[in-house]
Amino acid sequence: MPIKLATTVAGLRTEGARLLGSGQGRSQGLVPTMGALHEGHAALARAAVEQNDVVVATIFVNPLQFGDAVDLDRYPRTLDADLALLEEQGVDLVFAPSVEEVYPGGEPLVRITSGRLGEKWEGASRPGHFDGALTVVAKLLHYGLPAAGLPAVAAAPGSLPAYRAYFGQKDAQQLALVRRMVADLNFPVEIVGVPTVRAVDGLALSSRNRFLSEEEREAALVLSRALRLLEERAVAREPLDLDSARSLVESQPLVALDYFDVVDPETLEPLAENCRETPFSGEALALIAAKVGPVRLIDNAPLSS
């Protein structure tokens, strides 16, 4: 069946309800994106299609997430190519609203606050970014709620379709914050994290990679190499020796390191005792961010002994 496109909330709910039918014993997956889709987004869509009867993807470049108007303006808009990619994965419906549709009264006066979790790492480098991200994610989760638009009998307690939303592990801090928001505010949705998709050479796929020159792209590989070094040490239960991994990144002249640390996967607090002389044990998350030429890239790796 050809993919459907909705540009209004009313259209999304009407078409979503039609696709779900009666709603009995059904499930719906939501894949929020900002467009400029690549194989990483395709992996999110495939996971949603495998696990749900109906899958809705959203394409919305959220102005609240951008501190720099120039960065917002140059973010790629590739709707036709995005629709084709999503259709290939089996997505049923795409919601691609205007800014006016999502924020009809202008920028919202009340927003979701990311709190302490959103003030560190990416939040420290991009103040307000996660407040903007969580605000739009909250709206999108509400827009995509399967109960909206279904007949009253289908919306009775116990009869609602299962509801899942899919986010990439590459944006690890965002994933942690979305999970925390959903838990703290009792959203009726399961958050599913999908592993980072990488190019053959190890570079994490990102919409920003297209802005790298050939030389910068080669230099950017030091990020995944440093993370892989920590992964190998963790598996071997060796000290992570984070300082030497940092030195590896800093040895690349085209790369300006912002942060590189090992944190608790839930609290995002540094785990310094596992980073130097102490043999690694347990679970952790290595986070890295750097500028490669003019392009800011992030990456991460779950660590497990």
N, C-alpha and C positions, 0 to 999 in steps of 0.2 A: 504494500500500500504506500503511495507517495507520502512523504513527510508533510505535515501540516504546519502552517505558520500563523501565530497569533501575535498581534502587536498591542492588544489591550488586555487588561485584567479580566474584563467581562468575556472577551473572546477566549482567553486561556481557560477560564472556568467552564464555559459552555462546551468547548471542544474536549476538555479533560473529562468532564462528566459523560459525554457521549462515548468516549473511548472506554471508560470504565464500565459502562452499561449499568447493570443493577448494583454493582459494587460488592456483591456477595462473593467472598472467598477470593478477592482480587488483590493485587498489589501495584503500587506506583512508585517509580524511582524518579528522583529529581537530580539533574546534573547542572549546577550553576556554573557559568563561565562568563568571561568578558570578551569572548570571540578571539579572532586571530588563532584559530584552533590548529593543533598539531597532533602527533601520534599520542602524546600524553593525554590529551583530552579524549582522543578516540578510545584509549584504554578505560577511562572513566565511563564513557558511554557503553562500551561493551560489557563492563561489569554490571552496569544498571540493567541492560537488556537481558543479561543472563539470569538476573535475580528477580525480575519484575514482569508483570503482564503489560504494563503501560509505562513508557519512559518519556519524560518531559525534560528538555534541555533549555536553559535560559542563556541568552546572549545580551549582556548589558554592560557597557563601559561606565562604571560607577564614578561620577565626579568626586564623591566624598572621599575616595581612597587616594586621590592625587593631591599632593601638596604643591605641585608645580603645574601651572596651566599649560606650559609648553609640553611637558611630559604627557598630559592628558590629550592635547591636540594631536600629538604624533603617534599615539597608540593606534596600531593598525585596525582598520574596520574592513572586514572581508566577509560580509554576510553571505554572498552567493557561494563562496568556497566553503564556508562553515556549514551551510545547509547541506551541501553535497557530502561533506565528510560525515555529518551526523546521520544522514539518510543511509549511507553505506553501512553504518554500525547497527541500523535497525531502530533508531530513535523515532518515536511516533509523532511528537509535537515539539515545536520550538517556540519559545516565548521571547520575542525581541522587541521590547517596548522602547519608547522614547524616554528621555529624561523627564519630560513633562508628565508622562503617564506614571512613572514611579514616584516622582516628587511633585504632585500637582500644585502644591502651595509654595513652590520654591524649596530651598534647602530646609530640611526638617528642624524645628526648634527643639524637639526632643529626640535624643539618639541613644542607642545602646552604648554603654561605656565598657571598654575592655578591661578596666581596672589594672591591678598590678601586673597581671599576665601580659597585658598589652603595652606596658611602658618600657619593657626591656628588649634587647636584641633588635629586631626590625622596628619595634615601636620607638626605641630610643633614637634610631636613625631617621625615622619617618613619623614624627609626632602626629597623632590624630588618625593615622592610617587605619589602625584596627578598629577604632570607633566607627569610621566610615564603612569598613568592610562588614562588621557585625550588623550595622544598621541595615544595609541592603540585604544581607543574607537573611536576617529576620523577616524582612518584607517578602523576599522570594519564597521562603519556607511557608509563610502564610498564604501567599498567592497560590502555591502549588498544593496546598492541603487537599487531599482527595475528598473530604467531606463537602467542600465548597461546590455548590452546583448540583450535588446529587439529590435525588428524591428523598423526602423525609424518612421513608421506610428504610432506605439504604444508609441513612445517617444515624440510625438508632444505635444505642450503645452496644458494642460487641460486633457490629456489622461493618464498621469502617474498613476500607482496604488498608493493608500494611503500607507504611510510608517510609521510604528510605531516601537519603540524600548523599551524594557521592562527592568526595573532595580528594585531591591528590596529596600524597605524603610529601611531595616536594615542598609545598608551602606548610611546613611542619608546625610553625607557630600559629598560623591561621587555623589549621586543623584542630590543634589543641584548644584554641579559643572558641571555635564553633562548638566543639564537644562540651566545653564548660558552660557556654551560654545555654545550650539545649538542656543540659542537666540542671543548671541553676534555675532556669525559667520554665521548666516543665513543658518544653515543646514536644508534641506527640510525633516525633520522627526519630528514626535510627540513623546515626551518622556513620557512614562507611568510608574508611580510608583506603585509598588505592595506591600501591607502591609506585615510586618514581620511575618514569620511563626514561631511558638513556639512549643516546646515540651509540653506535658501535664502539666509538673511541672512549665512551664513558661520560661525556658531557650530558648533564641533565637537560632534557628538552624544555625550552622556554620560548615564549613569544618574543622575548628580548634578544634571543640569539641571532635573529636576522639583522640586528644592528652591528654585529661584530665583523670586523675585517677578517680576512683569512689569517693574518698574523695574530690578531687578538683572540680568535677562536682557538688557535693552537695554544696560546698562553693560558686560556681559561681551563684547559685540561688539568692544570695543577690543582684545582679545587677538588675534583673527583679523585685524583691520585692521593691527595692528603687524607681525604675521608677513607679511602680504601686501606690506607696504611693503618689507620685507627681500627678499622673493622678487623683486619688481620691480627692485630695485637690483642683485641678483645677476645676473639675466638681462641687464641692461644693462651689466654689468661695471663698475659704479660702486662707490665705497666704500660699505659697508653703513651707516655712520654709526649704529651701534647706540645711541649716547647719545640721539640724537633720537627713535629708536623707543621707547626706555625712557621718555622724557619724555612721549610721546603716551599711554602707558599710565598713567603717574603723574598725568596731568592729569584722569583720571576719578576723582572723589571716592569712589565706591562700590567702587573696586578697590584692593586692597592688594597690591602686587607682591612676590612672594617671590624669584624669580630670572627673568632674561631674558638669555640668552647664545647665542653661536654656537660650536658644538663640532665636533670630528671625529666623524663618524657611527659609528666603531668604538670609539675609545678614550674618547669623550665629554669629551676635554680641550678647553678653550677655545682658539679660534683668534683671538686678539686682533689679530694682524697684518691680518686681513681685515675688521676691524670699524670702523676709523676712516678714516684718509686713504688707505690702499692700495686700489686698485681690486680688487674681488673676482674671484677665479678659482678654479676647481676645484669640489669637492663639500664640503658642510657641512650641518649640521643646526642650526636655530634652535629653542631650547627655552624655554618660558615656563610659569610657574606663578604663580597669584595667588589671593587670596581675594576673592570677589565677595559682599559681605554676609557671611553665615556659611558660604558654600559655597566649597570649595577646588577650583579648576579647573586642568587642565593642557592644553597644546596644543603643537604643534610644526610645523615646515615644513622639508622637505628643500630645500636651496639648491643651485643648479647654474648655472654660467655657460656 
